[in-house]
Every structure is written in structure tokens, then in C-alpha cells.
Amino acid sequence: MQTRLADFIKDSPQGKEADAILRSCVHCGFCLATCPTYQLLGDELDSPRGRIYLMKQMLEGQPVSQKTQLHLDRCLTCRACETTCPSGVRYAELVDISRDLLEKQIRRSAGKNILRYLLRKILPNPLLFKPLIKTGQMIRPLLPASLKRKVPITCESDKQWPATRHKRKMMVLDGCVQPTLSPNINPATARVLDALNISLIQSAQAGCCGALAYHLNAQTDGMEAMRKNIDAWWPFITRNEIEAIVMTASGCGVTVKEYGHILRHDPAFADKAARISAITKDISEILATEQAALEQLLSKRKSSAMATRLAFHSPCTLQHGQQVRDQAEQILRAAGFQLTYVPDNHLCCGSAGTYSILQPELSQQLLHNKVTALESGQPEKIATGNIGCLLHLQSGTPLPVRHWIELLDEQLSGQS
């Protein structure tokens, strides 16, 4: 694609990046077939190709309006289009650049600005988020149905984190909302790795991965959160204490894996960020490299998992963002679960970070379609690999929805 970026952007790092991305697009239209919003709305401007046209116009200095903002807001940034694209267009990065510029040109209503501000400040802060959720859980029976399904049922972890006792160690990111909403996920991960002679440790100084603020067009705040995590993890790396940083939420994982790219222009953090990204792995990637030892452990366990029909939802941040596919599924099959066929498994469930709050109508349509697909194979349970997807799916189905690592932990301990 030919481009003529406007003077205000063309010589900046963002402008040069955007220009390269735009030039890589050949407008083939393959992305339309895998774009969730285009599938729902049938509007070219709600497809990656259409949005690229809108972003190109803005970057070339043409007038923009709330219509431009609307179509970019509707994008889930699920990155299914990147998986499909034969030209390797880095669409998600172009969206981040364009949304940041657009936010400075088009004003939102006071109500929308307040909502976005509260999401940025409350969700990443456990001191605010946890008591808010606890209050919601206490009054849950009194809430209207539309709100009740958004408040998760109380979930407590009743198992201990294994003591640090192995020579091999890995670090885990606690995350923002996961310890409150599903506190057993990381302890379950620690128990599985402990069985493989790997100790999983935490850093109290690490916090939000930065994705929430970064993708809500508060990129400065997002990058500050990233730098804070790098500072928290860096001493463990320089002392060679850990061999990997483990992610149990694929939404966090895809962001931490991109720290090196996001902070590449920061002279104080570029090299550190690149190192962090290089050693960050989803838990499915870690266990895939330990598969022989894991299968040996599983062969000694006999449980009801052999009879459990399981539908696996692969989060967009895992299969499209990280390009990690079928590893969790293979592990679950090895553990004895019967995985059902899920039609259109590449399509987003509609969670997409804060999308379910900011775009509730589209999100609910996508949720309905995803739940229908997941339930079509008549599973007994649904498994996924991202806390946002887990909670969103659970709000739309009576079937239990679990993180797959919890199911594996139960299988290893003979509790399935």
C-alpha cells in the first residue's frame, strides 16, 4: 500500500512503525473471514481491512470523527486477522498507535472518560478491586440478573503453595484480578511444577502487566507498570535464580512477551525488557517441554478424568497473540480427558480485556455464539487458559468453567 503520512507523525518512531505496517498490507481481504465483528455486523469498516483504511486516512492527516473512533473501539484486538494474514501485517500494533493518536483528537463524553479511568485505576489495584468484589459477592443474590452474572461466585483456595525446595526455579506473575477471582490457579500451577521438580516463586513487587492501561489508550501508565515488573524480576535474572517467567493468564502473557518491543526505544529498559520477553512462557509451553516427565507422572494416576468430556476454549491471546496452539489440548488428552470438537474455535468469546464492559452488546452476542459452539459437543466441563475468558464464559453457561491447569492439578492428585 502506498502511504503519505502527515508531517506531524511521519518522522516519529510511531509514524515510521505505522508506515511500515501500512505498506505491508495488500488489501487481500483474507482477514474478513476471521474477524468476529465483521461476522456479526457485515460492515467493511468493522473489519481489519476497513479499519486499516480509516487509520491510514488519519495518519495521512485527513479529518477524523467519532465514526472513526466507533469502528476502532469495536475492534476486539483479538488478532485473528494476524493469524490469517498472508502478508504478516502487525495489525494490533497499528491499532494501538492509531487509538493513542485518535484519543487526543476526538473527545469522549464525561461518562465514558470516567468509566475508562475507573477501569484503569480499580482493576489493576488489588487494594481497591478485592473489597469491591467481596462486596458484590455478598449482595449478589439481591442484584438484577444482568449484574448478577458479572459478579463471580465466591472462590477460595484451600490448598497450600508448595515450599521452595527444588534447584530449578521459575517465576510467576500473580496478575491483577486473578488472585481475587480465581485464587487457586497459581497455587495449582505451583503444585504441578513441584511434581516435576520445579519450584514456582513469586515477587511481591510485581503487579499489573500493563496491558489494561496500555490498551485503554493510557500508554504511559501501561509502560510504567511494565517497568515496575521488570525492576521486580531483574534481580532474580541477574542472579540466575530463575529459568523462566511463567504466565497462567494468556492475556498477561502476550503483553509481557512484547515488553521488549514496546520498550525498545527506552535506553534504560530496552535490553532488560527484551530479556524478560525472551524467557516468558505460557504454562502450556513450559509443560510441553516437560511432557515426557509429565506423562510418566500421569501414567501412575487413575481417575475419573478418563470419562470426563471437556470442551477447550483457546483464548485469542494464546492462539493468535502468542501463536501457541494445541499444547494445552495435547496435555489434557494425555491426562485422559476427552476433548470435544468446538466449531469456529478461532473466534473470540467477546471478553477481550475490558471489551465486555465497554462494548456489552457485541460482547454478549459473541459470548452466546461461543457458548453455543463449546456446548455443541455436550461436554461436562469447559476449560480455558485466561482468567478474563473464564469469567466471561462462566457468565453464559451453567457448565463449570475452569482453568485447564486446575484440572491437570486435580488429575495429578487423583481428585478428578
Kinemage of the C-alpha trace (Angstrom):
@kinemage 1
@onewidth
@group {chain A} dominant
@subgroup {mainchain}
@vectorlist {calphas} color= white
{ca met a 1} P 0.000 0.000 0.000
{ca gln a 2} L 1.279 3.477 -0.866
{ca thr a 3} L 1.339 5.943 2.015
{ca arg a 4} L 1.914 9.659 2.538
{ca leu a 5} L 1.938 10.163 6.265
{ca ala a 6} L 1.312 13.662 7.602
{ca asp a 7} L 4.199 15.772 8.869
{ca phe a 8} L 3.017 15.563 12.482
{ca ile a 9} L 3.675 11.809 12.611
{ca lys a 10} L 5.857 10.628 9.730
{ca asp a 11} L 9.287 11.176 11.332
{ca ser a 12} L 8.386 9.915 14.797
{ca pro a 13} L 9.138 6.329 15.902
{ca gln a 14} L 5.389 5.616 15.924
{ca gly a 15} L 4.981 7.115 12.464
{ca lys a 16} L 7.791 5.050 10.986
{ca glu a 17} L 6.349 1.913 12.552
{ca ala a 18} L 2.848 2.708 11.302
{ca asp a 19} L 4.147 3.443 7.808
{ca ala a 20} L 5.917 0.082 7.623
{ca ile a 21} L 2.799 -1.743 8.807
{ca leu a 22} L 0.520 0.058 6.363
{ca arg a 23} L 2.855 -0.675 3.468
{ca ser a 24} L 2.794 -4.389 4.281
{ca cys a 25} L -0.995 -4.613 3.772
{ca val a 26} L -2.068 -5.697 0.266
{ca his a 27} L -5.839 -5.490 0.940
{ca cys a 28} L -6.393 -9.129 0.048
{ca gly a 29} L -9.400 -9.390 2.366
{ca phe a 30} L -8.468 -12.744 3.908
{ca cys a 31} L -8.900 -11.109 7.326
{ca leu a 32} L -12.624 -10.542 6.790
{ca ala a 33} L -13.378 -14.238 7.123
{ca thr a 34} L -11.892 -14.446 10.622
{ca cys a 35} L -12.888 -11.053 12.072
{ca pro a 36} L -15.560 -11.509 14.778
{ca thr a 37} L -17.049 -8.029 14.454
{ca tyr a 38} L -17.292 -8.265 10.668
{ca gln a 39} L -19.014 -11.620 11.046
{ca leu a 40} L -21.607 -10.002 13.322
{ca leu a 41} L -22.083 -6.624 11.634
{ca gly a 42} L -21.173 -7.211 7.991
{ca asp a 43} L -19.724 -3.688 7.770
{ca glu a 44} L -16.414 -3.317 5.933
{ca leu a 45} L -15.416 -0.608 8.401
{ca asp a 46} L -15.782 -3.150 11.198
{ca ser a 47} L -13.219 -5.426 9.564
{ca pro a 48} L -9.417 -5.189 9.788
{ca arg a 49} L -9.168 -4.055 6.163
{ca gly a 50} L -11.751 -1.333 6.679
{ca arg a 51} L -10.171 -0.148 9.890
{ca ile a 52} L -6.789 -0.008 8.169
{ca tyr a 53} L -8.312 2.383 5.628
{ca leu a 54} L -9.610 4.573 8.467
{ca met a 55} L -6.254 4.528 10.267
{ca lys a 56} L -4.406 5.341 7.057
{ca gln a 57} L -6.637 8.360 6.469
{ca met a 58} L -5.991 9.641 9.983
{ca leu a 59} L -2.237 9.105 9.750
{ca glu a 60} L -2.194 10.959 6.432
{ca gly a 61} L -3.780 13.967 8.099
{ca gln a 62} L -7.340 13.621 6.879
{ca pro a 63} L -10.160 14.655 9.243
{ca val a 64} L -11.363 12.073 11.731
{ca ser a 65} L -14.639 11.866 13.595
{ca gln a 66} L -16.472 9.902 16.254
{ca lys a 67} L -17.313 7.427 13.493
{ca thr a 68} L -13.610 6.603 13.175
{ca gln a 69} L -13.416 6.206 16.938
{ca leu a 70} L -16.506 3.979 16.977
{ca his a 71} L -15.086 1.485 14.486
{ca leu a 72} L -11.711 1.323 16.258
{ca asp a 73} L -13.441 0.928 19.633
{ca arg a 74} L -15.423 -2.008 18.261
{ca cys a 75} L -12.234 -3.884 17.430
{ca leu a 76} L -11.570 -6.641 19.983
{ca thr a 77} L -7.862 -6.706 19.121
{ca cys a 78} L -8.245 -10.486 19.113
{ca arg a 79} L -5.574 -10.697 16.382
{ca ala a 80} L -7.309 -13.478 14.476
{ca cys a 81} L -6.635 -11.348 11.411
{ca glu a 82} L -2.898 -11.560 12.084
{ca thr a 83} L -3.091 -15.349 12.096
{ca thr a 84} L -4.908 -15.275 8.752
{ca cys a 85} L -2.901 -12.511 7.062
{ca pro a 86} L -0.515 -13.855 4.390
{ca ser a 87} L 1.475 -10.606 4.461
{ca gly a 88} L 2.235 -10.591 8.185
{ca val a 89} L 0.543 -7.248 8.880
{ca arg a 90} L 1.072 -6.260 12.526
{ca tyr a 91} L -2.481 -5.046 12.840
{ca ala a 92} L -2.701 -4.881 16.659
{ca glu a 93} L 0.313 -2.596 16.865
{ca leu a 94} L -1.162 -0.292 14.242
{ca val a 95} L -4.413 -0.137 16.242
{ca asp a 96} L -2.539 0.809 19.425
{ca ile a 97} L -0.688 3.609 17.618
{ca ser a 98} L -3.856 4.900 15.975
{ca arg a 99} L -6.048 4.719 19.075
{ca asp a 100} L -3.481 6.725 21.017
{ca leu a 101} L -3.486 9.460 18.359
{ca leu a 102} L -7.249 9.393 17.970
{ca glu a 103} L -7.798 9.781 21.715
{ca lys a 104} L -6.015 13.132 21.518
{ca gln a 105} L -8.192 14.354 18.644
{ca ile a 106} L -11.705 13.134 19.465
{ca arg a 107} L -13.280 13.879 22.827
{ca arg a 108} L -15.332 11.272 24.602
{ca ser a 109} L -18.285 12.070 26.824
{ca ala a 110} L -17.587 12.678 30.502
{ca gly a 111} L -19.309 9.413 31.419
{ca lys a 112} L -17.163 7.343 29.068
{ca asn a 113} L -13.985 9.029 30.262
{ca ile a 114} L -14.886 8.361 33.893
{ca leu a 115} L -15.639 4.702 33.163
{ca arg a 116} L -12.306 4.218 31.414
{ca tyr a 117} L -10.490 6.000 34.226
{ca leu a 118} L -12.123 3.797 36.868
{ca leu a 119} L -11.285 0.635 34.920
{ca arg a 120} L -7.629 1.691 34.729
{ca lys a 121} L -7.414 2.565 38.404
{ca ile a 122} L -9.527 -0.143 40.051
{ca leu a 123} L -8.901 -3.381 38.146
{ca pro a 124} L -5.075 -3.348 38.430
{ca asn a 125} L -5.198 -2.381 42.131
{ca pro a 126} L -5.985 -5.324 44.463
{ca leu a 127} L -6.455 -2.946 47.402
{ca leu a 128} L -9.455 -1.451 45.589
{ca phe a 129} L -10.600 -4.371 43.466
{ca lys a 130} L -10.719 -7.121 46.095
{ca pro a 131} L -13.056 -5.360 48.588
{ca leu a 132} L -15.260 -4.248 45.712
{ca ile a 133} L -15.653 -7.837 44.500
{ca lys a 134} L -16.192 -9.141 48.024
{ca thr a 135} L -18.998 -6.615 48.489
{ca gly a 136} L -20.534 -7.640 45.167
{ca gln a 137} L -20.399 -11.304 46.158
{ca met a 138} L -22.107 -10.564 49.471
{ca ile a 139} L -25.055 -8.813 47.823
{ca arg a 140} L -25.061 -10.985 44.702
{ca pro a 141} L -28.470 -12.584 45.418
{ca leu a 142} L -30.024 -9.109 45.526
{ca leu a 143} L -28.618 -7.923 42.208
{ca pro a 144} L -30.614 -7.896 38.958
{ca ala a 145} L -29.785 -10.752 36.584
{ca ser a 146} L -27.792 -8.512 34.211
{ca leu a 147} L -25.419 -7.552 37.041
{ca lys a 148} L -25.504 -10.860 38.912
{ca arg a 149} L -23.880 -12.775 36.071
{ca lys a 150} L -20.994 -10.302 36.030
{ca val a 151} L -20.163 -10.953 39.692
{ca pro a 152} L -18.382 -14.311 40.118
{ca ile a 153} L -19.431 -16.708 42.845
{ca thr a 154} L -17.080 -16.711 45.822
{ca cys a 155} L -13.985 -18.771 45.068
{ca glu a 156} L -11.396 -19.539 47.704
{ca ser a 157} L -8.170 -21.507 47.514
{ca asp a 158} L -7.916 -24.101 50.270
{ca lys a 159} L -4.597 -25.627 49.265
{ca gln a 160} L -1.084 -24.685 50.207
{ca trp a 161} L 1.594 -23.356 47.885
{ca pro a 162} L 4.467 -25.894 47.846
{ca ala a 163} L 7.633 -24.926 49.672
{ca thr a 164} L 10.572 -23.793 47.565
{ca arg a 165} L 12.739 -26.916 47.580
{ca his a 166} L 13.998 -27.599 44.056
{ca lys a 167} L 17.124 -26.454 42.289
{ca arg a 168} L 15.114 -25.487 39.233
{ca lys a 169} L 13.043 -22.352 39.821
{ca met a 170} L 10.629 -20.288 37.775
{ca met a 171} L 8.837 -17.016 38.495
{ca val a 172} L 5.093 -16.490 38.131
{ca leu a 173} L 3.159 -13.253 37.665
{ca asp a 174} L 0.278 -13.082 40.134
{ca gly a 175} L -1.694 -10.713 37.925
{ca cys a 176} L -4.325 -8.137 38.861
{ca val a 177} L -7.728 -9.766 39.150
{ca gln a 178} L -6.841 -13.465 39.063
{ca pro a 179} L -5.805 -13.811 42.760
{ca thr a 180} L -9.180 -12.370 43.783
{ca leu a 181} L -11.452 -14.003 41.234
{ca ser a 182} L -9.783 -17.399 40.876
{ca pro a 183} L -7.129 -17.703 43.583
{ca asn a 184} L -6.439 -21.403 43.021
{ca ile a 185} L -4.931 -21.042 39.530
{ca asn a 186} L -1.381 -20.085 40.501
{ca pro a 187} L -1.186 -22.479 43.506
{ca ala a 188} L -2.374 -25.264 41.176
{ca thr a 189} L 0.380 -24.280 38.742
{ca ala a 190} L 2.926 -24.375 41.569
{ca arg a 191} L 1.777 -27.867 42.588
{ca val a 192} L 2.019 -29.207 39.034
{ca leu a 193} L 5.520 -27.796 38.593
{ca asp a 194} L 6.526 -29.033 42.059
{ca ala a 195} L 5.619 -32.552 40.942
{ca leu a 196} L 8.072 -32.030 38.086
{ca asn a 197} L 10.831 -30.903 40.478
{ca ile a 198} L 10.446 -27.217 39.636
{ca ser a 199} L 9.743 -24.606 42.318
{ca leu a 200} L 7.483 -21.730 41.347
{ca ile a 201} L 8.222 -18.477 43.160
{ca gln a 202} L 6.607 -15.037 43.301
{ca ser a 203} L 7.761 -11.447 43.559
{ca ala a 204} L 5.712 -9.265 45.861
{ca gln a 205} L 6.880 -6.181 43.980
{ca ala a 206} L 5.417 -7.283 40.628
{ca gly a 207} L 1.914 -6.126 39.734
{ca cys a 208} L -0.267 -5.495 36.718
{ca cys a 209} L 1.362 -6.475 33.430
{ca gly a 210} L 0.373 -3.071 32.000
{ca ala a 211} L -1.972 -4.358 29.326
{ca leu a 212} L -5.136 -2.855 30.745
{ca ala a 213} L -3.924 0.748 30.769
{ca tyr a 214} L -1.902 0.361 27.577
{ca his a 215} L -4.891 -0.838 25.571
{ca leu a 216} L -7.185 1.800 27.072
{ca asn a 217} L -5.031 4.462 25.432
{ca ala a 218} L -3.169 5.304 28.649
{ca gln a 219} L 0.073 4.024 27.233
{ca thr a 220} L 2.309 5.997 29.582
{ca asp a 221} L 0.647 4.367 32.594
{ca gly a 222} L 0.871 0.974 30.926
{ca met a 223} L 4.593 1.304 30.263
{ca glu a 224} L 5.214 2.408 33.858
{ca ala a 225} L 3.588 -0.819 35.048
{ca met a 226} L 5.839 -2.754 32.670
{ca arg a 227} L 8.956 -1.044 34.009
{ca lys a 228} L 7.880 -1.803 37.581
{ca asn a 229} L 7.635 -5.517 36.770
{ca ile a 230} L 10.994 -5.515 35.046
{ca asp a 231} L 12.569 -3.942 38.134
{ca ala a 232} L 10.881 -6.581 40.325
{ca trp a 233} L 12.092 -9.512 38.237
{ca trp a 234} L 15.518 -8.283 37.200
{ca pro a 235} L 17.448 -9.197 40.405
{ca phe a 236} L 16.281 -12.819 40.065
{ca ile a 237} L 17.540 -12.864 36.473
{ca thr a 238} L 20.917 -11.303 37.189
{ca arg a 239} L 21.464 -13.857 39.983
{ca asn a 240} L 20.477 -16.685 37.606
{ca glu a 241} L 17.832 -17.827 40.078
{ca ile a 242} L 15.072 -18.448 37.544
{ca glu a 243} L 14.987 -20.052 34.137
{ca ala a 244} L 11.605 -18.732 33.018
{ca ile a 245} L 8.762 -16.371 33.841
{ca val a 246} L 5.547 -18.378 33.788
{ca met a 247} L 2.224 -16.934 32.669
{ca thr a 248} L -1.052 -18.532 33.706
{ca ala a 249} L -3.186 -15.789 32.116
{ca ser a 250} L -2.583 -15.626 28.384
{ca gly a 251} L -3.781 -12.005 28.312
{ca cys a 252} L -0.842 -11.072 30.529
{ca gly a 253} L 1.477 -13.436 28.706
{ca val a 254} L 1.040 -11.860 25.301
{ca thr a 255} L 1.831 -8.437 26.775
{ca val a 256} L 4.912 -9.477 28.756
{ca lys a 257} L 6.234 -11.251 25.667
{ca glu a 258} L 6.004 -7.872 23.918
{ca tyr a 259} L 7.783 -5.825 26.602
{ca gly a 260} L 10.924 -5.869 24.509
{ca his a 261} L 9.133 -4.393 21.513
{ca ile a 262} L 7.060 -1.873 23.447
{ca leu a 263} L 10.064 -0.529 25.401
{ca arg a 264} L 12.599 -0.790 22.577
{ca his a 265} L 13.088 2.989 22.478
{ca asp a 266} L 13.713 3.270 26.233
{ca pro a 267} L 17.509 3.229 26.690
{ca ala a 268} L 17.240 2.314 30.378
{ca phe a 269} L 14.900 -0.640 29.855
{ca ala a 270} L 15.205 -1.838 26.254
{ca asp a 271} L 17.756 -4.606 26.896
{ca lys a 272} L 16.127 -5.724 30.142
{ca ala a 273} L 12.686 -5.785 28.538
{ca ala a 274} L 13.985 -7.864 25.638
{ca arg a 275} L 15.473 -10.373 28.088
{ca ile a 276} L 12.233 -10.552 30.061
{ca ser a 277} L 10.230 -11.198 26.903
{ca ala a 278} L 12.650 -13.905 25.780
{ca ile a 279} L 12.220 -16.000 28.925
{ca thr a 280} L 8.459 -15.502 29.348
{ca lys a 281} L 6.415 -18.627 28.596
{ca asp a 282} L 2.793 -19.636 28.892
{ca ile a 283} L 2.367 -22.533 31.301
{ca ser a 284} L 1.382 -24.752 28.358
{ca glu a 285} L 4.763 -24.049 26.724
{ca ile a 286} L 6.574 -24.936 29.939
{ca leu a 287} L 4.733 -28.230 30.349
{ca ala a 288} L 5.179 -29.102 26.667
{ca thr a 289} L 8.953 -29.108 27.223
{ca glu a 290} L 8.449 -31.343 30.279
{ca gln a 291} L 5.986 -33.643 28.534
{ca ala a 292} L 7.897 -36.895 28.988
{ca ala a 293} L 8.191 -36.423 32.756
{ca leu a 294} L 4.594 -35.237 32.950
{ca glu a 295} L 3.274 -38.261 31.080
{ca gln a 296} L 5.248 -40.537 33.391
{ca leu a 297} L 3.523 -38.920 36.369
{ca leu a 298} L 0.130 -39.122 34.698
{ca ser a 299} L 0.581 -42.820 33.919
{ca lys a 300} L 0.604 -43.510 37.649
{ca arg a 301} L -2.710 -41.721 38.234
{ca lys a 302} L -6.013 -43.454 37.663
{ca ser a 303} L -9.079 -41.271 37.977
{ca ser a 304} L -12.436 -40.316 36.508
{ca ala a 305} L -10.760 -37.967 34.020
{ca met a 306} L -10.908 -40.847 31.546
{ca ala a 307} L -14.669 -40.355 31.435
{ca thr a 308} L -14.707 -36.547 31.506
{ca arg a 309} L -15.794 -34.837 28.309
{ca leu a 310} L -14.087 -31.455 28.119
{ca ala a 311} L -14.519 -28.514 25.720
{ca phe a 312} L -11.371 -26.406 25.461
{ca his a 313} L -11.589 -22.710 24.655
{ca ser a 314} L -8.281 -21.436 23.320
{ca pro a 315} L -8.012 -17.725 24.231
{ca cys a 316} L -7.249 -15.324 21.406
{ca thr a 317} L -4.256 -14.030 23.353
{ca leu a 318} L -2.842 -17.559 23.311
{ca gln a 319} L -3.606 -18.851 19.810
{ca his a 320} L -3.399 -15.544 17.910
{ca gly a 321} L -1.379 -13.218 20.138
{ca gln a 322} L 1.278 -15.723 21.227
{ca gln a 323} L 0.770 -18.131 18.326
{ca val a 324} L 0.666 -21.027 20.805
{ca arg a 325} L -1.756 -23.721 19.697
{ca asp a 326} L -2.749 -27.243 20.733
{ca gln a 327} L -0.193 -27.565 23.527
{ca ala a 328} L -2.679 -27.363 26.393
{ca glu a 329} L -5.026 -29.612 24.436
{ca gln a 330} L -2.337 -32.273 23.974
{ca ile a 331} L -1.534 -32.202 27.693
{ca leu a 332} L -5.200 -32.584 28.616
{ca arg a 333} L -5.576 -35.527 26.235
{ca ala a 334} L -2.501 -37.138 27.763
{ca ala a 335} L -4.146 -36.671 31.165
{ca gly a 336} L -7.115 -38.703 29.974
{ca phe a 337} L -9.689 -36.027 29.214
{ca gln a 338} L -11.893 -36.479 26.170
{ca leu a 339} L -11.776 -33.181 24.283
{ca thr a 340} L -14.876 -32.399 22.271
{ca tyr a 341} L -14.891 -30.723 18.878
{ca val a 342} L -15.507 -26.956 19.097
{ca pro a 343} L -16.669 -25.259 15.857
{ca asp a 344} L -15.090 -21.903 14.999
{ca asn a 345} L -12.612 -22.248 17.837
{ca his a 346} L -10.559 -19.415 16.304
{ca leu a 347} L -13.272 -16.824 17.033
{ca cys a 348} L -13.225 -14.594 20.122
{ca cys a 349} L -15.538 -15.214 23.082
{ca gly a 350} L -16.115 -11.471 23.499
{ca ser a 351} L -14.225 -10.963 26.747
{ca ala a 352} L -11.155 -9.172 25.318
{ca gly a 353} L -9.996 -7.389 28.461
{ca thr a 354} L -12.430 -4.570 29.187
{ca tyr a 355} L -14.368 -5.069 25.938
{ca ser a 356} L -17.210 -6.887 27.722
{ca ile a 357} L -17.751 -3.743 29.809
{ca leu a 358} L -17.207 -1.109 27.118
{ca gln a 359} L -18.995 -2.949 24.282
{ca pro a 360} L -21.574 -5.074 26.136
{ca glu a 361} L -23.980 -5.673 23.239
{ca leu a 362} L -21.376 -7.037 20.835
{ca ser a 363} L -19.655 -8.895 23.649
{ca gln a 364} L -22.870 -10.695 24.609
{ca gln a 365} L -23.514 -11.729 21.010
{ca leu a 366} L -20.022 -13.183 20.774
{ca leu a 367} L -20.463 -14.894 24.140
{ca his a 368} L -23.704 -16.531 23.004
{ca asn a 369} L -22.056 -17.807 19.816
{ca lys a 370} L -19.017 -19.111 21.693
{ca val a 371} L -21.027 -20.877 24.383
{ca thr a 372} L -23.211 -22.481 21.698
{ca ala a 373} L -20.068 -23.773 19.973
{ca leu a 374} L -18.496 -25.020 23.207
{ca glu a 375} L -21.667 -26.787 24.337
{ca ser a 376} L -22.312 -28.379 20.932
{ca gly a 377} L -20.156 -31.409 21.765
{ca gln a 378} L -22.059 -31.997 25.010
{ca pro a 379} L -19.084 -31.581 27.356
{ca glu a 380} L -19.291 -31.931 31.122
{ca lys a 381} L -16.878 -29.060 31.722
{ca ile a 382} L -15.259 -26.182 29.841
{ca ala a 383} L -11.568 -25.338 30.191
{ca thr a 384} L -9.623 -22.274 29.123
{ca gly a 385} L -6.284 -20.554 29.763
{ca asn a 386} L -7.153 -16.949 30.579
{ca ile a 387} L -8.969 -15.506 33.578
{ca gly a 388} L -10.942 -12.972 31.515
{ca cys a 389} L -12.264 -15.666 29.175
{ca leu a 390} L -13.000 -17.952 32.115
{ca leu a 391} L -15.223 -15.418 33.892
{ca his a 392} L -16.914 -14.280 30.698
{ca leu a 393} L -17.733 -17.831 29.636
{ca gln a 394} L -18.974 -18.762 33.100
{ca ser a 395} L -21.489 -15.905 32.928
{ca gly a 396} L -23.049 -17.507 29.861
{ca thr a 397} L -23.229 -21.217 30.677
{ca pro a 398} L -24.365 -23.450 33.557
{ca leu a 399} L -21.413 -25.770 32.895
{ca pro a 400} L -18.397 -25.360 35.194
{ca val a 401} L -15.607 -23.354 33.556
{ca arg a 402} L -12.087 -23.926 34.900
{ca his a 403} L -8.536 -23.026 34.071
{ca trp a 404} L -7.072 -26.132 32.487
{ca ile a 405} L -4.103 -26.160 34.867
{ca glu a 406} L -6.511 -26.673 37.782
{ca leu a 407} L -7.949 -29.741 36.079
{ca leu a 408} L -4.459 -31.109 35.476
{ca asp a 409} L -3.533 -30.486 39.113
{ca glu a 410} L -6.607 -32.402 40.262
{ca gln a 411} L -5.747 -35.243 37.904
{ca leu a 412} L -2.195 -35.467 39.258
{ca ser a 413} L -3.501 -35.514 42.822
{ca gly a 414} L -6.195 -38.067 41.974
{ca gln a 415} L -9.110 -35.713 42.675
{ca ser a 416} L -10.736 -35.564 39.223
